Amino acid sequence: MRCKVFYGARNEAKEAFNKWAKGKALAKDVIIHTHVTVEPYKKAEIPWLVIVVFYPEGSHWEKEKESPIETMAKI
Protein backbone atom coordinates (compact mmCIF):
# COMPACT_ATOMS: atom_id res chain seq x y z
CA MET A 1 0.00 0.00 0.00
CA ARG A 2 1.08 3.54 -0.73
CA CYS A 3 -0.02 6.77 0.95
CA LYS A 4 -0.67 10.25 -0.45
CA VAL A 5 -1.54 13.30 1.68
CA PHE A 6 -3.33 16.42 0.48
CA TYR A 7 -3.61 19.39 2.84
CA GLY A 8 -4.35 23.08 2.83
CA ALA A 9 -7.36 25.34 2.85
CA ARG A 10 -10.53 23.36 2.15
CA ASN A 11 -10.72 24.19 -1.56
CA GLU A 12 -6.97 23.70 -2.13
CA ALA A 13 -6.95 20.22 -0.61
CA LYS A 14 -10.15 19.23 -2.37
CA GLU A 15 -8.95 20.44 -5.79
CA ALA A 16 -5.55 18.74 -5.38
CA PHE A 17 -7.22 15.44 -4.44
CA ASN A 18 -9.71 15.67 -7.33
CA LYS A 19 -6.88 16.41 -9.77
CA TRP A 20 -4.96 13.33 -8.57
CA ALA A 21 -8.05 11.08 -8.52
CA LYS A 22 -9.27 12.11 -12.00
CA GLY A 23 -9.57 9.04 -14.19
CA LYS A 24 -8.90 6.62 -11.35
CA ALA A 25 -11.64 4.27 -10.16
CA LEU A 26 -11.80 4.46 -6.38
CA ALA A 27 -12.41 0.86 -5.35
CA LYS A 28 -12.68 -1.01 -2.07
CA ASP A 29 -8.86 -1.23 -1.98
CA VAL A 30 -8.63 2.56 -1.51
CA ILE A 31 -8.98 4.08 1.97
CA ILE A 32 -9.67 7.81 2.24
CA HIS A 33 -9.46 9.56 5.60
CA THR A 34 -10.33 13.24 6.03
CA HIS A 35 -9.59 15.46 8.98
CA VAL A 36 -10.12 19.16 9.70
CA THR A 37 -7.40 20.80 11.76
CA VAL A 38 -5.79 24.16 12.48
CA GLU A 39 -2.50 25.02 10.80
CA PRO A 40 0.21 24.60 13.43
CA TYR A 41 2.45 27.47 14.50
CA LYS A 42 0.10 30.20 13.24
CA LYS A 43 -1.66 32.76 15.38
CA ALA A 44 -4.75 32.78 13.16
CA GLU A 45 -6.76 29.62 13.57
CA ILE A 46 -7.66 28.91 9.95
CA PRO A 47 -9.19 25.46 9.54
CA TRP A 48 -7.29 23.21 7.15
CA LEU A 49 -8.51 20.08 5.44
CA VAL A 50 -6.25 17.03 5.43
CA ILE A 51 -7.07 14.18 3.04
CA VAL A 52 -5.03 10.98 3.49
CA VAL A 53 -5.38 8.34 0.77
CA PHE A 54 -4.07 4.78 1.07
CA TYR A 55 -4.02 2.99 -2.27
CA PRO A 56 -2.51 -0.15 -3.83
CA GLU A 57 0.92 -0.03 -5.45
CA GLY A 58 0.95 -0.03 -9.22
CA SER A 59 1.57 2.13 -12.24
CA HIS A 60 -2.13 2.98 -12.58
CA TRP A 61 -2.11 4.85 -9.28
CA GLU A 62 1.31 6.44 -9.65
CA LYS A 63 0.87 8.24 -12.97
CA GLU A 64 -0.58 11.71 -13.17
CA LYS A 65 -2.98 12.64 -15.97
CA GLU A 66 -1.72 16.21 -15.91
CA SER A 67 1.29 17.98 -14.47
CA PRO A 68 2.34 17.06 -10.91
CA ILE A 69 0.45 18.70 -8.04
CA GLU A 70 2.07 22.00 -7.14
CA THR A 71 2.93 22.94 -3.58
CA MET A 72 -0.11 24.50 -1.98
CA ALA A 73 0.13 28.16 -1.02
CA LYS A 74 0.05 29.05 2.66
CA ILE A 75 -2.70 31.34 3.83
N, C-alpha and C positions, 0 to 999 in steps of 0.2 A: 504494500500500500504506500501511496505517496500522499503528501499533504501540501495544500496551497492555502495561503492566508491573504485575505483582502481586508483592508481596514482604511478608515478615514471618515469624513463626514458621510452621513447616510447615503446621499446620492452618489458620491465618489465610489464608495465601496460597492454599492449596488451596480453601478455602471461597469466597474472593473470586473466584477463577477460575471455579469451578463455577457460582456465582451469575450471573456475566457470560455464561458459555457456555450457560446453560440455554435450550433452545429453538432453539439455533443449530446447524446441521449443519456439523460441522468437516470440510471437504473438502480436496482436494489443494492448494487455493490458500492454505491456512492453515498457517503455520509456527509451531511451539511449541518454545521452547528453555527448558530448566530448568537451574538452577544452584544448588548449595548453597554458602553463603558464611558468613562471620562478620560480625556487625554491626560496622561501622567505629566507631572512637572509643569503644568500650566496653571496660571491663576484663574483664568476663565474656565468655567466648567461646561465645556461644549460637549454634548454627547456624541460619541463616535460609534459607528457600527463595525463590528468585527465579524467576518464570515470565514469560517474554517471549513475547508473541503478535504475529505479523505477520499481518494479514488484509486482504482487499480493501476498498476504499472502497465505501460504499453505506449506504443507510438501514437495511438489514437488520442490519448489524453494529453500527451506532451506537446503536440504541435499546436501552433497558434494559427487561426485563420487569417489574422491581420498582423500588424506589427506588435511586438511585445508590449505588455502593459507598462505604461510609464509610471514613474514614482509619483505618488499622490501628493498634491500640494498641502502644506500645513495651513491651518486656519489661524 
